[in-house]
Amino acid sequence: MTYVVTVETCIPDGAPELDDLGQVGAAVLLERGFGSVAGAEGPGGVEVDVFDMAVGAHPGGAVLTVSVAAPSLEVAEEAVGAVTQEVLDRAEPLAGWLVVSSEVRLHTERARESLAAADGPDAPPSDPALRRARHTARPGTPGAPGAPGFPVAGSAGDDWIPDDDVIEENPDPEAELRAMAPRLRAFDPAVFGTAPETAALAAGALVHAAEVLIDELYDDVQALAEEDTDVAACQGHLWHLDRLPARHAARYDELFARRFLVTAVALTTRFTDGSFRRLGCPAEEMVTRLLLEQARVALDLYGLLDEAVTAALERFADRVHEDGDRRQAGGFGSWFTPFDADRYVHPYAVDAYPDGGPGPGPGPDSGPGEPAGGRTEECSEETEGA
């Protein structure tokens, strides 16, 4: 199982805060330290593979996001915390630095409430913020039940949810997640390449993850707006924006956060209204990665993440990227640039279309409206891939 662990580190008590140069130096030392780490050891000698990391330094220390393969969430957190402390101890200029926390971040209470509040898939969340985030259409609206192949509970040909009152009388996370599967209208169950019950669980987890992801991105936008700052300097809690490639953290300001949020809403809307065909830009690849992480963590939280569901989500990821490579963002200014003139990116977020073209008009792959193609940002530096 893949986990993304967030590690908070701090400078020694009484030490002066890091200036800009000191922050760059600390980030370089941490990146080099992890560059020599292929794995870590968890409780009881369990091996954990480390395959990616990003670091964002600030005046009081640094925040690391480390991607690992581990048998459980607890093992991942403990192993990453331990190896981070080893890296700090080996780097002489970072002597005295400490690991404050090592955790896979999930808004646990919000995730529980989102599932527990539902009396079936159609009940809206009681929390206003979650209701605002519920941007997808619900099963039962015109044209929804039969497209593309996740029938609504109780409908003819229902292979997914028993036609009874189990969900209402005995709510449980597994039943609730499977009940959400019909909302993922852009994908046939065959995409998941597994048994119907497992496919429904994976599809429902993605729908649930979309709701949580959008809500938490709203929180990230608000955090940056309240401090009038960027991710690198933000002192408040961020759910997702600090997990993007760290070298550009100082450029993830409120405008960027709004564009990223709108991109997430546009992509997940296409997933759930049936219009998705292909990813539009590098930012949508980032959103897809965060969405899959959120789905895996929620499933793991409820003890539902087994090998079959993991494989089903991987097949979904392959389908989303089926037009070839998992592309990488070139420069920072290309994140919202469409891959080509036939791709859709929301008008609020879009950079100029390639070759100055107008971009796609309304259609099954574009959603409503024609992109304006206005914002451009020039930056030649490279960034980590999606």
Secondary structure, 3 states (H helix, E strand, C coil): CEEEEEEEEECCCCCCCCCHHHHHHHHHHHHHHHHCCCEEECHHHCEEEEEEEEEEEECCEEEEEEEEECCCHHHHHHHHHHHHHHHHHHCHHHCCCEEEEEECCCCHHHHHHHHHCCCCCCCCCCCHHHHHHCCCCCCCCCCCCCCCCCCCCCCCCCCCCCCCCHHHHCCCHHHHHHHCHHHCCCCCHHHHCCCHHHHHHHHHHHHHHHHHHHHHHHHHHHHHHHHCCCCCCCCCCCCCHHHCCHHHHHHCCHHHHHHHHHHHHHHHHHHHHCCCCCCCCHHHHHHHHHHHHHHHHHHHHCCCCCHHHHHHHHHHHHHHCCCCCCCCCCCHHHCCCCCCCCCCCCCCCCECCHHHCCCCCCECCCECCCCCCCECCCCCCCCCCC
